[in-house]
């Protein structure tokens, strides 16, 4: 069993943070996004993991090799031509000889992967959403998918394809992707994995689906913060400090220095952060930053930021200095 994590996107919706850090290395709930994904794979015994990288890919590779004992293969996508293209590049370089689990690198799931991997056929994860127009959409009959449409203007189903794919026959997927490339079939200007799966359906492949309740997007600041809130409910971590009030759930790295402050609820404080005379809630503070005399709510602060001031909501990238006093 292999896993594939495509992480080559530049994360434009999370700027300024992604000017200096790949999106999947942003901290949420106490660790980088991609760390949560790899943890879920390791939990079900999957250690053969291919990672499609591009933008600042060496940073992703360094983090994963330093923190996990797995058989990683890093595949560089020279051109960002869509998820279908990323998967095509990976299968071309790494082979299509055993079942494949594809997990998008900016999404965290609450799902029992062990149950999904017992499927007799290929399967995709879906979730019912109010407005499916910005997603791939699945039409179904019984337990099977009958049609897949990428980002339809007039959707005929509210089952959004959420970025979790179990491919029982990767050879069939590789052939479908090759057809996309050979015939230059693009949707919204990109080679879409959804279109390749539709080719598989047209050729008679059986694809089932399973509904996911816990689906947490990390692609925008507001969704990153809501995902942080969800994860902290399961992974709250802190040690007692004098003259510090902690309102769980929170994640406070042991190496953080907190003085005369109130932290939480729903705050992530990364390693080597200094917080003095401040109140921080519903926020993420990156490693090495210093927060002084501030009240932060709904904020994302990058790494090595120097911030001093009053009650504000901020979205500060790495190595920024802000005085709000």
N, C-alpha and C positions, 0 to 999 in steps of 0.2 A: 504494500500500500504506500503510495506517495502522496504528498501534499504540495500544492502550488499556491504561493502567496504573491500576487502582483502588487508591487509597491512603487512603480516607476513614475507615478503622477507628481506634479509639482505643488499641488495643494494651494491653488491661487486664492481660494475662499478663506484660507487661514493665514493670509499675510497680515502683519509683517513677520509672524513667527517662522513661516516657511521660506523666508529669504535666506535664513541661516541654518535651518534644521529641516530634514525631511519630515513630512507630515506624520509618518508612522512612528517617529521618535518623540512626538509630543507626549508629555506625561499626562496620564489620566488615571485617577484612582491609585496613584502610587507607583506606576511604572509606564513605560512607553506603550502606545497602542499596540504595536506589533508584538510586544511581550505578552500581552493578554492572549493574543491569537496563538502564539507558539505554545503557551501554557496549555491551552485547550487541546492542541494536537498531541503534546507530550502526555497528557492525561489519558489519552486512548491509545498510547503506544506508538504513535506515528513519529518517527525520527528521521525519515527520509524526506527532506523538505527542500524544494526548489523555491528560490525567491527571485522574482523578476524585478530588477532595480534599474534606475536611470539617474535621475536628479539626486546628486550627493549620495549615490549608492554605496560608496565606501564607508560612510558613517553607519548605514544600516548593517553592512557586513561586519564592521568592527563590534557593534553592540551585540549582535546575535552570537558571534563567535566567542566573545568574552563572557557571555552570560548563560549559554546553553550548550549542553553536550549532545549535539545532534549531527546528522550527516547532511550538512547544508551544501547546496550548490547555488551559486549566485550567477544569474544570467542577465546580461546587460541588454536592455532594449534601446537601441540607438535612436530610433524614431518613435515618438509617442503617437501611435496610430490606432489606439483603442484597445479594449480588453481582449477582443478576439485576436488582434495582432500580437499582444503580449503572450497569450496562451500559445499561439502558433510558434512564436520564437522559442518558448520553453520546450514544447514538445519536439521541435526540430533538433534542439541541442541535447535534450535529456532523454529522449525516447518516449514511446507510448506503449510500454510493455506490461503495465500493471494498473489496476484501478487507481483513479486519481481523485483527490479531494481538492477543490479550488475554493479558497476563502479570500475575499477582497481585503486589502490591507488597511482600509479605513473604517471597518465595521466590526463591532463586537456583538456576539450572540449569546443568549441563554438557550442552549440546546444540548441535548444528549447526543453527542456525535457517535457514540457507540451504537445507538439504535439506528441511526441513519446509515451507518456502514454495513448494517445487516440486510439492506435492501437487495432484492433479487435483481432489480433493474436500476438504471441511472435515476437520480432524483435531484430535484432542485428545491431550495427553500423559498417560501413565499409568505407574504404578510398582507392582510387586508388593510388598505389605506383609503383615505377619503379622496385623494387626488393622485391617481397613478400615472399622470402624464409625463412625469420626469423619470419614470422607471421603465424597465422592461416589464411587460404584462403577460400573464399566463392565462390562457383559456383552457378549461378542463372539462373532462367527462369522467364521472366516477373518480377513481384514484389516479387517472392518467392525465398528462398534459396533452392537449390536442393542437394548440397553436401558441406561438410566442411572438410578441410584437414589441420592438424596441421603441420606447418613448412615443406612444401613439398620440396623435392630436385628439382623437375621439375614441377613448378606450372602451372596449366592450366587456372588460372585467376589472374588478378592483383588487385582483391578486397581483401585487408587485413582486417581482423577482428581486430578492434582497442580497444576493452576492454570496450564496453558499451552494456549491454544486458538487454532487457526487457522480462521477463519471465511471460507469462500470466498464465501458469499452472505449478507452482513450484512442484506440486506433480509428474508430469510427469518427470521433471528434477531430482527430488530426486530418482525416480525409475531408471532412466538411470544411474545416478551416482552410485547407489548401484550395478548395473550390472558391471560397471567398476571395482569396488572394489572386488566384489565377484569373477569375472573372471580374476582379476589382469591384466586388459587391460591398458597398459602404452604406451605412445609415448615419445621418447627422455628420457625415464626413469621416467616419471611422469604421474600422472593421469590428463588428460587434459579436461577442460571444453568443448573444441571443440569436443572431441570424444563423450562426453555425449550428446551434442546437435545433433550429427550425429545419435546416437541411437534414439533420439526423432524423427528425420526425417524418419528413417527407420520404425518406428512404426506408421507413418502417421501424425505426428504433423506438422502443418503449421507454418513455420517460415519465416517472411518477413525480409526485410533489408532496411536501409536508409543510404544514403551517407553523410559523414561528411567532411566538408571542413576544419574546424578549429580543428585540433588534435595536441596537444602539449605534447611531451614526456618529462619526467623529469628523465629518467633513466641513463643518462650519463652527464658528465660535459658540453660538448658542447651543448647538447639539453636543459639542465637546463638553460644555459645562453640565448639561443634563446627563450625559453619559458618566461624567465624573461623579455626579450625585448618586446615580444608580450603583456604581461600583463600590463607592464608599460604604454603602449599606452592608456590603458583604465583606469588605476588607479593611474596616476601620483599624487604624494602627497609630498608637502614640504612647509615649512614656510620660509619667508625671513630672512636672517641673514646678518649682516654687514660683509664686507670683504670676502664674499663668492659668487662665481659665480655658478649659477645653470643652466645647459643646459638640459631642459626637453626632454623626459620624465624621471622622477626619482621617487623613493620612499625614502624619508629621514624621519625616525622616529622623532617625536617631541623631544624626549629625547636625540637625538644624539647631540654631541658637535662638530661643524665644525668651523675651524679657518683658515683664509688665504688659501682657497682651491677652486678648481674647481671640481664640481660634475656633472657628466653626459656627454653625454646622456646615458640612459639605465643602470643606477646604482641603486642598492638597498642597503640602509644603514639602518641596523636594530637598535633596541633600545640600548641606552647607549653606542653607538660607539663614539670614539673620532677620528677625522681626523684633522691633522695639516699640513699645508704647503704641500699639496698633490693635485694630480689630479687623479680622479677615474672615469673611464668610462667602460661601458659594463662589469660590475662586480657586485658581491654580497658580502656584508660584514656582517658577523654574529654578533649577539648581544655581547656587552661588549668588542669588539676588539678595538685596538688602532693602527691607521695608521699614521706614521709620515714621512715627507720628502720623499714621495713615489709617483711614477706615475704608476698606475695600469690599465691594459687594459685586458679584457678577463679573469678575475681572479675570483676565489671563495675562500673566506677567512672565516674560521669557527668562532666559538664563542670563546671569550676571547683570541684572538691572539694578540701578540705584534709584529708589523712589522715596520721596519724602513729601508729605502734604496732608490734605484734609480728606473729607468724604468724597470719593469719586468712583466712577467706573472706568477702568482703563483696559486697554488692549495694547500692551507694550512688547515690542520685539526684543531680541537679545541685545545685550550690551548697550542698553538705553539708560540715560540719566534724566530723571524727571523730578522737578521740585514744584509741588503743588501748594506750598505753604503761602 
